[in-house]
Structure formats: C-alpha cells, structure tokens
Amino acid sequence: MDQKVISKPSPAKRSKPARKKNLAKSRDSRPLYQQVDNIIRKRLIDNVWAPGAALPSEMQLAAELQVSQGTVRKALNDLVAENLLYRRQGLGTFVSEHTERRSLFLYFNLVADDGSHQLPVSRIETCDYALASDAERERLQLEPGDEVIRFVRARSFKDEPVIHETVTLPRKLFPGLGADVEIPDHLYRFYQSVYGITVVKADEHARAVAATAEEARVLRIAEGAPLLEIDRVAITLDSRPVEWRLSRCNTEHCYYRAERG
C-alpha cells in the first residue's frame, strides 16, 4: 500500500446563508415551492446546516424568501419524504444524519433466515491506492489519471463470513483514508461525519455468480458455489457517484429483501 503521508481531512466548510430574496418576483418560471426546495437543497450540499442541525422555522424561512409559510411547508414535506430532513414533534425540522439504524434499513438488504436484520462486522483484507480502471472511471465518473482508494473486506454475521466485498472510492474526495484515517465498519455515517459527504441514494443491480477461489477461501465455501452479486453505486445529494461497491454474498443462511411503496 502507498505509504505517502497525507494530511488529515479538514472539517467541511460552512457556507454563509443566502441573502434574503423575493422569489415571487424572480424570473424563475418554476412553482415557488420548487424554488424553495432548490434553495434548501443547495444549502444542504454546501453544509450550511450540519447533519443533525435544526433548520430555521417555517416562519423564518418564509420571511427570508418572502413566500408564504404554506409554500415553505410544501417544500420541506418533499425533502422529509426523501429522508433528507426529518421532523421532531414540537421541536422543528432537522437535517438527517446517517445512523446504524438508517443504514440498516435503507442500504443493507440481507436478512437472516430467522428474520433478524443486523449490520455485519467487517474485516479489511487489502487496501491500496491505484489509477482508476476503465470500469471504475465509468462507475464513478472519473477523469483519466484519477486515482482511487480500493479496499477488499470480509463481512460476517455472528463470526460467520457472509460477504466478500470490494469498495472503490475517488481518492481526491477521501484524503488520508486507508493511511492516516482508519476504515470503519459502517461507511455512510463515516463519509458524512468525517468528509462532509452525504449518501442519499444508491443505484443497485443484483445477479447470480460463481465463487472465485479467493471468495471461496474467505467465505469458507467451495469454489464455484453460487453467490449473490450486488453491484451498487452510492450517490450524493448533488448527484455525484462517490462509491462503487461490489458485494459477493453467500445466501445459504440469509436472503435479500427489498421493500417497495
């Protein structure tokens, strides 16, 4: 692994709140609530409000943007529905933050045969820096010459290895990761708290594959045994792909579950 010393990441910079503007008099032809929605999204992208922070009240936002409180509420409702914000009764509206529970139910879909749903424990097998391959450049929308952090890990339920996983990240977005900064078990919360990068959705594909010799060794199964491959690209609030994760899963004692609607 590259031993080059890299300075530790600095906290995400906070942008100053937008100046007061009158949306009703703007030349934007979109409905007012969509304009309010876009302003709030931009502030989330710029980390004006940190994860877990309270937003100004609907009345304050309405006064700042010179729109009705109902218009602000409609915009906030859409953002709450997308899990970008959440409400606490009597306290207001807050910026969502990744927790183990949120990661578990939104981004991890393997369930044990007994119905239990838990996040696995991870063990890093290898970690290195390298020029992005053609596939990595395509998945992560990188430029020729861009470097990636690529690590392989085994993930276990109750000390039983179940997943052999390769994770690829743009090195420029995660300075120090794998060298000065240790890779934790639960990544999305870590990306948000340390690097100011919030994953809000994932593009995921699944298919059946045969275990390679290395996967068979790590998962303690026969070479060629059937595995479920989950190919996922994680995407941020500003629509950037920031992680490509290829998971090969032994589903002998678990199954894949996704809820719709």
N, C-alpha and C positions, 0 to 999 in steps of 0.2 A: 504493500500500500504506500502511496505517496506520503513522504514524511515532511513535506513542505509545511512550515509553520504558518498558520493563518490566524489572523486576529479574530477574537470572539465577536459575534454579531452584536451590533448596537441596537438598542430598542427602536421600534418603529417610530418614525417621526410623526408628530401630531400636526395636522393642518389647522389653520385658523378657520373658524366658522365663516360661512359665506356671508357677504354683506346683504343687508335687507334688500329685497327686490319685490316688485309688484308683478306677480305672474299674470294677473288678469290683464295687464297692459302690454305683455310681451308679444312678440310676433310669432311665437310658437303656436302652431295650429292644433297641437295635441290637447286632449282634455286636461283640465287643471290638475286633477288627481294624479295623472300620469307624469306631469311635470314635477309635482311634489315628490312622487315616487322616485324619479330620476335624481333629484337633488339629494334625497336621503341616501340612496344607493351610493352616490358619488362620495358622500361623507363617510359611509361605511368603508368604502375602498380606501379612502385617504386616512383612515383611522382617526377621524375627528372624535369619534366616540369609541373607546376601547371595548373589547369583549366584556360583557357583564355590566357595562356602564348604563346609566339611565339616560334616556333621551329627554330633551325639553318637553314640557307638557304640550298637549294638542293646542291649547290656547296660545302658548308661547310661539310655537311653530306657525300657527295661523297668523299671528300678529307679525312675525318676521317676514313671512312670504306674502302677506296681505291677501290671503284667501280665507274661505270660511273654515270653521272648525270641522264641519262635516267633510270637506274636501281632504283635510289632513287625515281624518279618521279613516276614510276610504283607502288612502294610500298606505297608511300604517296597517290596515287589515290585510292588504295584499302581501305586505312584507312579513307579517306574522304567519300567514298561510304558507309562506315559503320557508319558514323556520329561520329567517334572518333576524327577526325580532321576536320577543315574547313579552307577554303582559303578566304583571303580578297585581292581583286584585287590591285596589286601594293604594298602590304604590306607583303605578305608571308602566311605561313601556321601556324595555331593556334590550341591549344588543345581545344576541345569542352567542354563547360560547360553547366550545366542544367540551363535553364531559364523557366519561366512560359510558354512561347510560345512553347518551345521544349517539355516540359512535356505534354502540352495540346494536341499537335498533334501526339506525339509518343506513349503516355501511357494512355491517357484518351479518351475513345471512345463513351461516351454518348453525344448525340446531342439532343437539344430541338426540338420539332415538327416544330418550325418555322425556323429551320436550324441553329440557333445560337449555338456556340461552346465556352463554358467558363468553367473555373475550379470552382468547388463548394467551398463554405465556410464550414469549419469543426468545430465541437464541440466535445471535448473529453468527453465521458460518464464515462469510467473507465480506470484505468491504474494500472498494478501490475507487480511484478516480481514473477516467479514461475519456478519450474522444468519443462523442456520441456516434453510435452506429446509424446506418440509414433508417432502420426501424425506429430507433429512439428519437432521431430528429423528426421523423414523421409524426410519431405519437405526441411528442412534447413541443412541436412547432419550433424547433431549434435551428440555428444557422450553422453552415459548415464551419468546422473548427471549434464549435461549442463543446465544453466538457460536461460530463455527467458524474454524479456520485451513484455508484451501483453497488447494492449490497444484497446478499442472499441470506435468508434466515429460515429457521425451522420454527414452526408454531405448534404448541402442544396443548391438549386438554388433559388435565389430571395426569401429567407426566407422560402422556402418550402422544408422540409426534403425529400430527394430522395434516399439516400444510407445509409444503416446500415452496418458498416464495422469493421471487426476485423483484426488488424495488429499484426504480431508476428515477433520479431527480436532477434537474438542471443545477449544476454546481454554482452558477452565479447567483442563484436565489437562496442558497443554503450555505453560506460561507462557514467553514470550520466543521461542518457536520461530518462525523466519522473520524475526525482528527482531534481538534480541541473540544468538540461537542459530542458527547456520547449519544448514541441512537437508542431511544427508549422503546418500550413495548408498544405504546399507543401513540401513533404518529400524528393524527389530525389535530388533536389538542396541543401537541408539541409544536407543530408548524405555526399554530395560531399564537401561542403564548411566547415563543422564543423569536420567531421570524416575522410575526405580523401577517401571516398568510392564512387566510380562512378558506377551507374547502366547503363549498356549498352544494355540490352535486357530483355525480360520477357517471361516466359512460361505461357500461359493463356488458361484456359478452361471455357466454359460457359454452363449453363443448366437452366431449369426452376425449381423453388422450390416454396413451400407454406410458407407464412409468419408465423413465430412463434409469440407467444403472445408478447414477448419483442419487436420484429421487428415491429409488428403492432402498438404498443404503440408509438414507436419513429417515425415511418413513417406516423402515423395518418391514418392508413388503417385498414381494417377488418382482424382479424386473419384468416389465411388460404388463403388470397388473393395471386395471383400469383406474384412472383418476379423473376428477372433475377439474378442468382448467377454467379459471375465472380471470379474464383479461379486462383490467379496469384502468381507466384514465380519470384521475381526480381533477376537478375544475374549480377555479376560484370565483369569487364574486364578480370580478371583472373579466370573466370568461377565458382565463388563461389556463391551459393544462399544466399542472405542476408536479404530477406524479404519475408514473406508469408502473402498475403493479401486476405481475403475472403470478397467480397462485395456482399451484397444483395440489388438489385436495383429495385425501383418502376418505371416501364417504361410506366406508364399511359400517361405521357406528354413528353416523350422523347424516343429515340431509340438508339440501339447500331450500330455503323458504323465503319467498318474497311476497309481501302483502301489497295489494292494489286497491286504490279507492279509499 
